């Protein structure tokens, strides 16, 4: 969802708390320290942070929360620029303060490129427990409030909210967006919102996916001539020892935040910030999954890198991540391994192999797993066992195809059956997390994404998320499962694990995304 405000550059100083999108943190919010405006007229706020603990991870997994975040903007600077400080909630939630109304009522919100609305809890939220633990907007306390009354609802991966549309001024630092339509949430339908460190969300996606067709904050910032360029950019500081977490800049980008030039790719579909991504490599070897192109979105509200079960499992296997052991997966390996090999040799398309074996469903035009079909047709869902069988078959097809691409002969690759059994053990647990051995980072392979015909490399130190358990460190794979049904999917989600390594420019004026090595 979206919202933003006023003149020139707007920079948000972001502070990162080490964590993973699979956990909930229980800690007091860090104190802030304001600094004088720099030569560029930006005011920066330093935030102290606390490392993520294993207890926090378990708490979030138990709550079933997703990796969304919130931000709050504050601060001002000279020369027509504003800097808004952001706090990072377990490397998933970058949040800061905004003000709504006259006089402004303060809220902590997430700046989320994966959604397009601004919402905060309403003082009329009586029957949802999460509302009692967060700041609430009171219409009677604002002299500039205008009623709208239209009802709307938003569903997130980690919960949902519903309420009515209202209209009021929104402050972000020294920027003021006038007459912004936002959602006054009267119901928050998720326990994850109960324990979240933010009050609401400020979306930075396109209006095409805005609930109630509300004009996003960023659109109003542009229309009200509050920024010089129709561009905003994220710099996320992934240094766990740094006090400065990063910056979100409106109206341009800060050259100090990146090295070299940006690689730009066009936005292919307005809604999410979506583009075409090319091949996905583990080490120097192609997975073959995105050779013909895959849809990908850049989402500041997601902490990890998310993608289809089959390829994420292969990645987790390659890096030694441990997940759930699936008997159904091993059953597919033992029963269908030879047949999958033979079908691929005969030229059957990889996306039709499992349907020909009767393990997955084929809708006549597109191959889908029974799990995806269940999402599309909830009343006709397949059993959990069938879902696992289909997922295992998809995984094995990719494995065998890659063996063939490397010109291995069948006799020399008979071990792929036992190897694929180990792949089964790399299937992520139901809550998504996969643990890796922290001592194995030096031997883990790089993982590379192809964007605009250029490789964007992630090293093990960059794609593994470290958390604390007492005096020990726990390492979690930065890859999680996210299965999107067709025709939208399959889809990759590039979250903060990627954005922390590569400075990202969101150019709505030219409908393009830019990526450069972060400084």
KEVEX-308903 format. One record per residue (C-alpha): x, y, z. Coordinates in Angstrom, 2 decimals, decimal comma, m for minus. Example, Ala and Ser with C-alpha at 12.3 -4.5 7.8 and 13.67 -1.06 7.14 Angstrom:
2
{c1->12,30 c2->m4,50 c3->7,80}
{c1->13,67 c2->m1,06 c3->7,14}
***
This chain:
519
{c1->0,00 c2->0,00 c3->0,00}
{c1->1,19 c2->3,48 c3->m0,48}
{c1->1,62 c2->6,82 c3->1,05}
{c1->4,20 c2->9,57 c3->1,08}
{c1->4,77 c2->13,26 c3->1,21}
{c1->6,53 c2->16,35 c3->0,00}
{c1->9,32 c2->18,44 c3->m1,61}
{c1->12,62 c2->17,32 c3->m3,01}
{c1->14,28 c2->14,28 c3->m1,56}
{c1->12,70 c2->12,56 c3->1,36}
{c1->15,18 c2->10,29 c3->3,06}
{c1->14,26 c2->7,78 c3->5,68}
{c1->17,00 c2->6,66 c3->8,05}
{c1->16,44 c2->2,98 c3->8,62}
{c1->17,83 c2->0,99 c3->11,49}
{c1->18,00 c2->m2,73 c3->11,17}
{c1->17,32 c2->m5,20 c3->13,95}
{c1->18,74 c2->m8,58 c3->13,05}
{c1->15,92 c2->m10,98 c3->12,44}
{c1->14,10 c2->m13,15 c3->9,98}
{c1->10,70 c2->m12,87 c3->8,39}
{c1->9,71 c2->m16,02 c3->10,20}
{c1->9,94 c2->m14,66 c3->13,73}
{c1->8,40 c2->m12,29 c3->16,19}
{c1->10,58 c2->m10,09 c3->18,35}
{c1->9,81 c2->m9,12 c3->21,92}
{c1->11,88 c2->m6,12 c3->22,85}
{c1->11,60 c2->m2,49 c3->23,77}
{c1->11,84 c2->m0,14 c3->20,82}
{c1->15,33 c2->1,36 c3->20,49}
{c1->16,02 c2->4,89 c3->21,49}
{c1->16,72 c2->7,46 c3->18,80}
{c1->19,40 c2->10,07 c3->18,50}
{c1->18,92 c2->13,00 c3->16,14}
{c1->21,87 c2->14,47 c3->14,27}
{c1->22,24 c2->17,82 c3->12,53}
{c1->21,38 c2->18,13 c3->8,86}
{c1->24,23 c2->17,19 c3->6,53}
{c1->25,44 c2->19,12 c3->3,49}
{c1->22,68 c2->17,61 c3->1,42}
{c1->20,08 c2->18,92 c3->3,84}
{c1->19,17 c2->15,49 c3->5,19}
{c1->18,43 c2->14,90 c3->8,84}
{c1->19,58 c2->11,47 c3->9,99}
{c1->18,42 c2->9,61 c3->13,06}
{c1->20,63 c2->6,98 c3->14,64}
{c1->18,83 c2->4,06 c3->16,25}
{c1->20,15 c2->1,43 c3->18,59}
{c1->19,15 c2->m2,12 c3->17,94}
{c1->18,95 c2->m5,45 c3->19,67}
{c1->19,98 c2->m8,75 c3->18,01}
{c1->17,30 c2->m11,27 c3->17,18}
{c1->16,98 c2->m14,26 c3->19,51}
{c1->15,82 c2->m17,80 c3->18,80}
{c1->12,92 c2->m17,28 c3->21,19}
{c1->11,73 c2->m14,48 c3->18,94}
{c1->11,85 c2->m16,80 c3->15,93}
{c1->9,84 c2->m19,48 c3->17,69}
{c1->7,31 c2->m16,94 c3->18,89}
{c1->6,68 c2->m15,64 c3->15,41}
{c1->6,49 c2->m19,10 c3->13,92}
{c1->3,94 c2->m20,01 c3->16,58}
{c1->1,92 c2->m16,95 c3->15,73}
{c1->2,01 c2->m17,79 c3->12,05}
{c1->3,06 c2->m14,28 c3->11,17}
{c1->4,37 c2->m13,29 c3->7,78}
{c1->7,26 c2->m11,04 c3->6,92}
{c1->5,59 c2->m7,65 c3->6,73}
{c1->6,96 c2->m4,51 c3->8,26}
{c1->6,10 c2->m1,00 c3->9,22}
{c1->7,79 c2->2,35 c3->9,24}
{c1->7,36 c2->5,69 c3->10,87}
{c1->8,72 c2->8,92 c3->9,51}
{c1->10,09 c2->11,77 c3->11,55}
{c1->12,60 c2->14,55 c3->11,33}
{c1->13,27 c2->17,48 c3->9,04}
{c1->16,16 c2->19,19 c3->7,33}
{c1->17,11 c2->22,33 c3->5,53}
{c1->17,29 c2->22,99 c3->1,80}
{c1->13,81 c2->21,60 c3->1,14}
{c1->14,66 c2->18,03 c3->2,06}
{c1->13,41 c2->15,74 c3->4,81}
{c1->14,87 c2->12,67 c3->6,41}
{c1->12,58 c2->10,14 c3->8,05}
{c1->14,08 c2->7,60 c3->10,45}
{c1->13,13 c2->3,96 c3->10,11}
{c1->13,50 c2->1,16 c3->12,60}
{c1->14,11 c2->m2,36 c3->11,34}
{c1->12,14 c2->m5,20 c3->12,88}
{c1->14,07 c2->m8,46 c3->12,43}
{c1->15,41 c2->m7,45 c3->9,04}
{c1->11,87 c2->m7,73 c3->7,74}
{c1->10,11 c2->m4,71 c3->9,08}
{c1->11,50 c2->m1,27 c3->8,44}
{c1->9,25 c2->1,13 c3->10,23}
{c1->9,02 c2->4,79 c3->11,13}
{c1->6,53 c2->7,40 c3->12,26}
{c1->3,96 c2->9,36 c3->10,34}
{c1->1,35 c2->11,81 c3->11,50}
{c1->m2,30 c2->11,80 c3->10,39}
{c1->m4,70 c2->14,68 c3->10,96}
{c1->m4,57 c2->18,20 c3->12,41}
{c1->m2,96 c2->18,23 c3->14,90}
{c1->m1,09 c2->15,09 c3->13,75}
{c1->m1,76 c2->11,80 c3->15,50}
{c1->1,41 c2->9,69 c3->15,48}
{c1->1,61 c2->6,15 c3->14,08}
{c1->4,31 c2->3,62 c3->13,41}
{c1->3,88 c2->2,22 c3->9,91}
{c1->5,62 c2->m0,07 c3->7,41}
{c1->6,81 c2->1,29 c3->4,08}
{c1->5,83 c2->m1,64 c3->1,91}
{c1->6,44 c2->m1,81 c3->m1,84}
{c1->4,32 c2->m4,97 c3->m1,92}
{c1->1,02 c2->m3,19 c3->m1,21}
{c1->m0,61 c2->0,12 c3->m2,09}
{c1->m2,85 c2->1,38 c3->0,72}
{c1->m2,25 c2->3,35 c3->3,88}
{c1->m4,06 c2->1,98 c3->6,90}
{c1->m3,94 c2->2,51 c3->10,66}
{c1->m6,18 c2->1,24 c3->13,48}
{c1->m9,36 c2->3,20 c3->14,15}
{c1->m10,59 c2->4,30 c3->17,56}
{c1->m13,78 c2->2,47 c3->16,52}
{c1->m11,95 c2->m0,87 c3->16,46}
{c1->m13,71 c2->m2,40 c3->19,47}
{c1->m13,70 c2->m6,14 c3->18,89}
{c1->m10,17 c2->m6,90 c3->17,65}
{c1->m7,61 c2->m7,46 c3->20,38}
{c1->m4,64 c2->m6,16 c3->18,30}
{c1->m6,22 c2->m2,70 c3->18,20}
{c1->m5,87 c2->m2,39 c3->21,97}
{c1->m2,08 c2->m2,71 c3->21,71}
{c1->m1,50 c2->m0,02 c3->19,09}
{c1->m2,14 c2->3,66 c3->18,51}
{c1->m5,62 c2->4,38 c3->17,11}
{c1->m6,81 c2->7,17 c3->14,84}
{c1->m9,63 c2->9,30 c3->16,28}
{c1->m11,62 c2->11,26 c3->13,70}
{c1->m13,01 c2->13,68 c3->16,31}
{c1->m9,51 c2->14,91 c3->17,17}
{c1->m8,67 c2->16,14 c3->13,66}
{c1->m9,81 c2->19,46 c3->12,20}
{c1->m9,01 c2->18,32 c3->8,63}
{c1->m10,77 c2->14,94 c3->8,58}
{c1->m13,33 c2->14,20 c3->5,87}
{c1->m15,57 c2->11,18 c3->5,95}
{c1->m15,84 c2->8,73 c3->3,06}
{c1->m17,57 c2->5,73 c3->4,55}
{c1->m16,78 c2->3,17 c3->1,84}
{c1->m15,98 c2->m0,24 c3->3,29}
{c1->m12,90 c2->m2,19 c3->2,21}
{c1->m10,74 c2->m5,15 c3->3,21}
{c1->m7,13 c2->m6,18 c3->2,60}
{c1->m5,76 c2->m9,70 c3->2,88}
{c1->m2,05 c2->m10,20 c3->3,56}
{c1->m0,07 c2->m13,39 c3->3,77}
{c1->0,04 c2->m12,99 c3->7,54}
{c1->m3,49 c2->m11,74 c3->8,22}
{c1->m6,17 c2->m9,32 c3->7,12}
{c1->m7,65 c2->m5,97 c3->8,04}
{c1->m10,96 c2->m4,33 c3->7,21}
{c1->m12,55 c2->m0,97 c3->7,85}
{c1->m13,78 c2->2,20 c3->6,17}
{c1->m12,09 c2->4,82 c3->4,03}
{c1->m11,38 c2->8,23 c3->5,50}
{c1->m9,55 c2->11,31 c3->4,26}
{c1->m7,06 c2->13,53 c3->6,09}
{c1->m3,64 c2->15,16 c3->5,88}
{c1->m0,59 c2->12,92 c3->6,31}
{c1->2,77 c2->14,13 c3->7,65}
{c1->6,07 c2->12,41 c3->6,91}
{c1->8,81 c2->14,41 c3->8,55}
{c1->8,48 c2->17,94 c3->7,16}
{c1->6,40 c2->16,77 c3->4,21}
{c1->2,64 c2->17,16 c3->4,19}
{c1->0,32 c2->15,22 c3->1,88}
{c1->m3,10 c2->16,84 c3->1,85}
{c1->m6,45 c2->15,03 c3->1,65}
{c1->m4,98 c2->11,53 c3->1,63}
{c1->m7,50 c2->8,68 c3->1,50}
{c1->m6,61 c2->5,91 c3->3,94}
{c1->m8,24 c2->2,98 c3->5,70}
{c1->m9,47 c2->3,34 c3->9,25}
{c1->m9,12 c2->m0,29 c3->10,32}
{c1->m12,00 c2->m1,45 c3->12,51}
{c1->m10,95 c2->m5,11 c3->12,43}
{c1->m7,51 c2->m6,71 c3->12,51}
{c1->m7,84 c2->m10,42 c3->11,86}
{c1->m4,47 c2->m11,89 c3->12,78}
{c1->m2,52 c2->m12,65 c3->15,94}
{c1->0,59 c2->m11,52 c3->14,07}
{c1->m0,79 c2->m7,98 c3->14,17}
{c1->m1,21 c2->m8,33 c3->17,93}
{c1->2,51 c2->m8,82 c3->18,50}
{c1->3,76 c2->m6,58 c3->15,67}
{c1->5,85 c2->m3,52 c3->16,47}
{c1->3,96 c2->m1,35 c3->14,00}
{c1->0,50 c2->0,20 c3->13,98}
{c1->m0,21 c2->0,13 c3->10,26}
{c1->1,22 c2->m0,07 c3->6,76}
{c1->2,04 c2->2,58 c3->4,17}
{c1->2,05 c2->0,97 c3->0,75}
{c1->4,35 c2->1,96 c3->m2,08}
{c1->2,88 c2->m0,21 c3->m4,82}
{c1->0,74 c2->0,92 c3->m7,76}
{c1->m2,86 c2->2,09 c3->m7,57}
{c1->m3,93 c2->m0,88 c3->m9,70}
{c1->m3,88 c2->m3,08 c3->m6,61}
{c1->m5,13 c2->m0,48 c3->m4,15}
{c1->m8,17 c2->m1,55 c3->m2,13}
{c1->m11,11 c2->0,77 c3->m2,76}
{c1->m9,09 c2->2,25 c3->m5,65}
{c1->m7,63 c2->4,70 c3->m3,11}
{c1->m4,91 c2->6,94 c3->m4,51}
{c1->m1,61 c2->5,85 c3->m2,88}
{c1->0,42 c2->8,32 c3->m0,83}
{c1->3,30 c2->8,25 c3->m3,32}
{c1->0,93 c2->9,23 c3->m6,15}
{c1->m0,29 c2->12,22 c3->m4,14}
{c1->3,28 c2->13,24 c3->m3,33}
{c1->3,96 c2->13,43 c3->m7,07}
{c1->0,66 c2->15,10 c3->m7,97}
{c1->1,06 c2->17,70 c3->m5,22}
{c1->4,60 c2->18,44 c3->m6,49}
{c1->6,23 c2->17,44 c3->m3,23}
{c1->9,14 c2->15,66 c3->m4,95}
{c1->11,50 c2->16,73 c3->m7,74}
{c1->11,56 c2->13,35 c3->m9,47}
{c1->9,05 c2->10,51 c3->m9,64}
{c1->11,60 c2->8,25 c3->m7,99}
{c1->12,16 c2->6,77 c3->m4,55}
{c1->14,96 c2->4,48 c3->m3,47}
{c1->15,90 c2->2,09 c3->m0,68}
{c1->19,29 c2->1,62 c3->0,92}
{c1->19,28 c2->m1,05 c3->3,63}
{c1->22,35 c2->m1,39 c3->5,80}
{c1->22,83 c2->m5,10 c3->6,53}
{c1->25,84 c2->m4,58 c3->8,81}
{c1->24,68 c2->m6,10 c3->12,11}
{c1->27,06 c2->m3,87 c3->14,05}
{c1->26,03 c2->m0,60 c3->12,42}
{c1->23,83 c2->1,84 c3->14,28}
{c1->22,56 c2->3,34 c3->11,01}
{c1->20,08 c2->1,00 c3->9,41}
{c1->19,70 c2->2,65 c3->6,02}
{c1->17,61 c2->5,23 c3->4,20}
{c1->14,46 c2->5,45 c3->2,15}
{c1->14,79 c2->8,45 c3->m0,15}
{c1->11,88 c2->10,12 c3->m1,93}
{c1->12,47 c2->12,23 c3->m5,04}
{c1->15,76 c2->10,63 c3->m6,08}
{c1->18,64 c2->8,58 c3->m4,71}
{c1->21,78 c2->9,36 c3->m2,74}
{c1->25,03 c2->8,54 c3->m4,65}
{c1->26,64 c2->7,64 c3->m1,33}
{c1->24,33 c2->4,63 c3->m1,11}
{c1->25,56 c2->2,69 c3->m4,16}
{c1->28,60 c2->1,83 c3->m6,28}
{c1->28,78 c2->2,14 c3->m10,06}
{c1->25,70 c2->2,41 c3->m12,25}
{c1->22,26 c2->0,93 c3->m11,83}
{c1->21,01 c2->m1,85 c3->m14,08}
{c1->17,47 c2->m0,88 c3->m15,11}
{c1->14,67 c2->m3,22 c3->m16,14}
{c1->11,12 c2->m2,29 c3->m17,16}
{c1->8,14 c2->m2,86 c3->m14,92}
{c1->6,05 c2->m5,43 c3->m16,82}
{c1->2,86 c2->m5,21 c3->m14,84}
{c1->1,59 c2->m2,36 c3->m12,69}
{c1->0,35 c2->m3,46 c3->m9,31}
{c1->3,40 c2->m4,95 c3->m7,69}
{c1->6,80 c2->m3,66 c3->m8,74}
{c1->7,13 c2->m6,63 c3->m11,09}
{c1->9,78 c2->m7,37 c3->m13,72}
{c1->11,17 c2->m10,30 c3->m15,71}
{c1->14,04 c2->m12,13 c3->m14,05}
{c1->16,33 c2->m14,49 c3->m15,93}
{c1->18,18 c2->m17,66 c3->m14,96}
{c1->18,78 c2->m18,63 c3->m11,34}
{c1->22,20 c2->m20,15 c3->m10,62}
{c1->23,53 c2->m22,19 c3->m7,70}
{c1->27,28 c2->m21,84 c3->m7,76}
{c1->28,05 c2->m21,63 c3->m11,48}
{c1->25,34 c2->m24,08 c3->m12,51}
{c1->21,98 c2->m23,09 c3->m13,93}
{c1->18,86 c2->m24,41 c3->m12,23}
{c1->17,06 c2->m24,01 c3->m15,54}
{c1->14,00 c2->m22,69 c3->m13,73}
{c1->14,00 c2->m19,17 c3->m15,13}
{c1->15,93 c2->m19,63 c3->m18,38}
{c1->12,89 c2->m18,46 c3->m20,30}
{c1->12,13 c2->m15,73 c3->m17,79}
{c1->10,28 c2->m15,64 c3->m14,49}
{c1->8,14 c2->m12,97 c3->m12,94}
{c1->9,71 c2->m11,33 c3->m9,91}
{c1->8,64 c2->m8,54 c3->m7,57}
{c1->10,69 c2->m6,33 c3->m5,27}
{c1->9,04 c2->m6,21 c3->m1,86}
{c1->10,43 c2->m4,17 c3->1,02}
{c1->7,85 c2->m5,82 c3->3,29}
{c1->9,39 c2->m9,28 c3->2,91}
{c1->12,55 c2->m10,16 c3->4,77}
{c1->13,83 c2->m13,12 c3->2,77}
{c1->13,96 c2->m14,31 c3->m0,85}
{c1->10,86 c2->m16,32 c3->m1,69}
{c1->10,19 c2->m18,63 c3->m4,62}
{c1->8,64 c2->m21,91 c3->m5,79}
{c1->8,95 c2->m24,92 c3->m3,50}
{c1->10,86 c2->m27,04 c3->m6,02}
{c1->13,73 c2->m24,61 c3->m6,61}
{c1->13,92 c2->m23,29 c3->m3,03}
{c1->14,25 c2->m26,88 c3->m1,85}
{c1->17,07 c2->m27,46 c3->m4,33}
{c1->18,84 c2->m24,33 c3->m3,10}
{c1->18,41 c2->m25,34 c3->0,54}
{c1->19,79 c2->m28,78 c3->m0,29}
{c1->22,83 c2->m27,23 c3->m1,96}
{c1->23,58 c2->m25,07 c3->1,07}
{c1->22,93 c2->m27,86 c3->3,57}
{c1->19,74 c2->m26,43 c3->5,06}
{c1->17,63 c2->m28,84 c3->7,09}
{c1->13,87 c2->m28,85 c3->6,77}
{c1->11,02 c2->m31,29 c3->7,13}
{c1->11,61 c2->m34,96 c3->6,16}
{c1->8,83 c2->m36,02 c3->3,81}
{c1->8,04 c2->m39,72 c3->3,45}
{c1->5,84 c2->m38,84 c3->0,47}
{c1->8,79 c2->m37,14 c3->m1,21}
{c1->10,98 c2->m40,21 c3->m0,84}
{c1->8,11 c2->m42,33 c3->m2,13}
{c1->8,08 c2->m40,33 c3->m5,37}
{c1->11,84 c2->m40,66 c3->m5,71}
{c1->11,76 c2->m44,42 c3->m5,35}
{c1->8,65 c2->m45,06 c3->m7,49}
{c1->8,93 c2->m42,48 c3->m10,26}
{c1->12,64 c2->m41,69 c3->m10,59}
{c1->13,30 c2->m43,92 c3->m13,61}
{c1->10,04 c2->m42,90 c3->m15,32}
{c1->10,82 c2->m39,21 c3->m14,91}
{c1->14,24 c2->m39,79 c3->m16,47}
{c1->12,73 c2->m41,67 c3->m19,41}
{c1->9,98 c2->m39,11 c3->m20,06}
{c1->12,50 c2->m36,27 c3->m20,14}
{c1->14,73 c2->m38,25 c3->m22,51}
{c1->11,70 c2->m38,76 c3->m24,77}
{c1->11,22 c2->m35,00 c3->m24,95}
{c1->8,21 c2->m34,56 c3->m22,69}
{c1->8,14 c2->m30,96 c3->m21,46}
{c1->9,30 c2->m30,72 c3->m17,83}
{c1->6,13 c2->m28,91 c3->m16,79}
{c1->4,01 c2->m31,84 c3->m18,06}
{c1->5,97 c2->m34,80 c3->m16,69}
{c1->4,24 c2->m34,99 c3->m13,31}
{c1->0,80 c2->m34,60 c3->m14,84}
{c1->1,49 c2->m37,49 c3->m17,25}
{c1->2,48 c2->m39,61 c3->m14,27}
{c1->m0,81 c2->m38,69 c3->m12,61}
{c1->0,93 c2->m37,13 c3->m9,63}
{c1->m0,05 c2->m33,54 c3->m10,42}
{c1->m2,97 c2->m31,98 c3->m12,24}
{c1->m2,87 c2->m30,38 c3->m15,69}
{c1->m5,64 c2->m27,93 c3->m16,55}
{c1->m5,25 c2->m28,29 c3->m20,31}
{c1->m3,18 c2->m25,16 c3->m20,74}
{c1->m0,94 c2->m24,89 c3->m17,77}
{c1->0,69 c2->m27,30 c3->m15,35}
{c1->m0,27 c2->m26,75 c3->m11,72}
{c1->0,25 c2->m28,71 c3->m8,55}
{c1->m2,76 c2->m29,95 c3->m6,64}
{c1->m1,81 c2->m27,48 c3->m3,92}
{c1->m2,11 c2->m24,59 c3->m6,35}
{c1->m5,31 c2->m26,01 c3->m7,75}
{c1->m6,65 c2->m26,10 c3->m4,22}
{c1->m5,96 c2->m22,40 c3->m3,84}
{c1->m7,89 c2->m21,72 c3->m7,03}
{c1->m10,74 c2->m24,11 c3->m6,22}
{c1->m10,91 c2->m24,32 c3->m2,45}
{c1->m13,87 c2->m26,64 c3->m2,49}
{c1->m12,15 c2->m29,16 c3->m4,72}
{c1->m8,82 c2->m29,26 c3->m2,87}
{c1->m6,62 c2->m32,32 c3->m3,01}
{c1->m5,40 c2->m34,06 c3->0,09}
{c1->m2,28 c2->m32,97 c3->1,91}
{c1->m0,55 c2->m36,21 c3->0,86}
{c1->m1,29 c2->m35,53 c3->m2,81}
{c1->0,12 c2->m32,02 c3->m2,44}
{c1->3,36 c2->m33,41 c3->m1,05}
{c1->3,55 c2->m36,01 c3->m3,82}
{c1->3,14 c2->m33,34 c3->m6,46}
{c1->5,70 c2->m31,03 c3->m4,86}
{c1->8,17 c2->m33,94 c3->m4,61}
{c1->7,60 c2->m34,80 c3->m8,26}
{c1->8,22 c2->m31,18 c3->m9,34}
{c1->11,43 c2->m31,21 c3->m7,31}
{c1->12,64 c2->m34,46 c3->m8,85}
{c1->11,91 c2->m33,28 c3->m12,41}
{c1->14,13 c2->m30,23 c3->m11,90}
{c1->16,86 c2->m32,42 c3->m10,39}
{c1->16,84 c2->m34,94 c3->m13,25}
{c1->16,62 c2->m32,25 c3->m15,93}
{c1->19,72 c2->m30,58 c3->m14,53}
{c1->21,58 c2->m33,90 c3->m14,60}
{c1->20,66 c2->m34,24 c3->m18,27}
{c1->21,74 c2->m30,68 c3->m19,03}
{c1->25,14 c2->m31,46 c3->m17,59}
{c1->25,33 c2->m34,42 c3->m20,03}
{c1->25,54 c2->m37,07 c3->m17,35}
{c1->24,79 c2->m40,61 c3->m18,53}
{c1->22,14 c2->m42,57 c3->m16,74}
{c1->24,42 c2->m45,20 c3->m15,23}
{c1->26,67 c2->m42,51 c3->m13,81}
{c1->23,73 c2->m40,71 c3->m12,30}
{c1->21,91 c2->m43,62 c3->m10,73}
{c1->22,87 c2->m42,01 c3->m7,45}
{c1->20,47 c2->m39,18 c3->m8,22}
{c1->17,74 c2->m41,26 c3->m6,59}
{c1->19,51 c2->m41,37 c3->m3,27}
{c1->20,62 c2->m37,77 c3->m3,69}
{c1->17,06 c2->m36,70 c3->m4,37}
{c1->16,08 c2->m38,47 c3->m1,15}
{c1->18,36 c2->m36,04 c3->0,61}
{c1->16,58 c2->m33,27 c3->m1,26}
{c1->13,41 c2->m34,39 c3->0,49}
{c1->15,04 c2->m33,56 c3->3,78}
{c1->15,60 c2->m30,02 c3->2,53}
{c1->11,90 c2->m29,35 c3->2,03}
{c1->11,16 c2->m26,39 c3->4,31}
{c1->9,15 c2->m26,97 c3->7,44}
{c1->5,47 c2->m25,90 c3->7,37}
{c1->6,34 c2->m22,55 c3->8,92}
{c1->8,95 c2->m21,96 c3->6,23}
{c1->12,23 c2->m21,87 c3->8,09}
{c1->15,32 c2->m23,92 c3->7,22}
{c1->18,36 c2->m24,03 c3->9,49}
{c1->21,96 c2->m24,12 c3->8,23}
{c1->25,25 c2->m24,80 c3->10,01}
{c1->26,89 c2->m21,44 c3->10,74}
{c1->30,32 c2->m23,06 c3->10,44}
{c1->29,54 c2->m24,13 c3->6,86}
{c1->29,25 c2->m20,65 c3->5,39}
{c1->32,78 c2->m20,71 c3->3,88}
{c1->31,93 c2->m23,84 c3->1,87}
{c1->28,44 c2->m22,86 c3->0,74}
{c1->27,91 c2->m21,85 c3->m2,91}
{c1->27,02 c2->m18,39 c3->m4,14}
{c1->23,49 c2->m17,97 c3->m5,48}
{c1->23,01 c2->m15,69 c3->m8,50}
{c1->20,00 c2->m14,03 c3->m10,11}
{c1->20,01 c2->m12,79 c3->m13,69}
{c1->18,49 c2->m9,33 c3->m14,05}
{c1->18,81 c2->m7,38 c3->m17,29}
{c1->21,33 c2->m9,96 c3->m18,59}
{c1->23,59 c2->m9,24 c3->m15,60}
{c1->24,34 c2->m11,60 c3->m12,72}
{c1->23,50 c2->m10,34 c3->m9,25}
{c1->25,44 c2->m12,51 c3->m6,85}
{c1->24,50 c2->m13,32 c3->m3,25}
{c1->27,24 c2->m14,83 c3->m1,11}
{c1->26,47 c2->m17,14 c3->1,83}
{c1->27,25 c2->m14,28 c3->4,23}
{c1->24,58 c2->m12,26 c3->2,43}
{c1->21,79 c2->m14,83 c3->2,06}
{c1->22,08 c2->m16,45 c3->5,50}
{c1->20,30 c2->m14,68 c3->8,36}
{c1->21,98 c2->m14,95 c3->11,76}
{c1->20,11 c2->m14,81 c3->15,04}
{c1->21,16 c2->m15,19 c3->18,66}
{c1->20,40 c2->m18,00 c3->21,09}
{c1->22,10 c2->m17,15 c3->24,34}
{c1->25,82 c2->m16,96 c3->23,56}
{c1->25,37 c2->m18,96 c3->20,35}
{c1->24,38 c2->m17,96 c3->16,83}
{c1->21,67 c2->m19,71 c3->14,83}
{c1->21,76 c2->m19,41 c3->11,04}
{c1->18,63 c2->m19,51 c3->8,89}
{c1->18,47 c2->m19,89 c3->5,13}
{c1->17,49 c2->m16,67 c3->3,40}
{c1->15,27 c2->m18,62 c3->0,98}
{c1->11,67 c2->m19,43 c3->1,75}
{c1->8,86 c2->m21,10 c3->m0,14}
{c1->6,25 c2->m18,95 c3->m1,87}
{c1->4,03 c2->m20,72 c3->m4,41}
{c1->1,92 c2->m18,39 c3->m6,56}
{c1->m0,74 c2->m20,03 c3->m8,75}
{c1->m0,92 c2->m19,27 c3->m12,48}
{c1->m1,51 c2->m17,13 c3->m14,39}
{c1->0,30 c2->m14,76 c3->m11,98}
{c1->2,85 c2->m17,38 c3->m10,96}
{c1->5,31 c2->m18,80 c3->m10,61}
{c1->6,70 c2->m15,69 c3->m9,00}
{c1->9,84 c2->m14,77 c3->m7,10}
{c1->9,78 c2->m12,21 c3->m4,29}
{c1->13,01 c2->m10,28 c3->m3,71}
{c1->12,87 c2->m9,08 c3->m0,14}
{c1->15,33 c2->m7,41 c3->2,18}
{c1->17,97 c2->m10,16 c3->1,82}
{c1->18,36 c2->m8,97 c3->m1,78}
{c1->17,62 c2->m5,27 c3->m1,23}
{c1->20,26 c2->m5,13 c3->1,50}
{c1->22,93 c2->m6,16 c3->m1,00}
{c1->21,65 c2->m4,13 c3->m3,95}
{c1->20,49 c2->m0,53 c3->m3,70}
{c1->17,08 c2->m0,37 c3->m5,37}
{c1->15,52 c2->2,51 c3->m7,31}
{c1->11,76 c2->2,59 c3->m7,89}
{c1->11,15 c2->4,86 c3->m10,90}
{c1->7,41 c2->5,34 c3->m11,38}
{c1->7,91 c2->8,10 c3->m13,95}
{c1->9,66 c2->5,76 c3->m16,38}
{c1->8,12 c2->2,54 c3->m15,07}
{c1->11,42 c2->0,88 c3->m14,32}
{c1->13,47 c2->m0,61 c3->m11,49}
{c1->17,18 c2->m0,03 c3->m10,98}
{c1->19,68 c2->m2,18 c3->m9,07}
{c1->23,26 c2->m1,36 c3->m8,09}
{c1->25,71 c2->m2,71 c3->m5,54}
{c1->24,97 c2->m1,09 c3->m2,19}
{c1->27,72 c2->1,02 c3->m0,68}
***
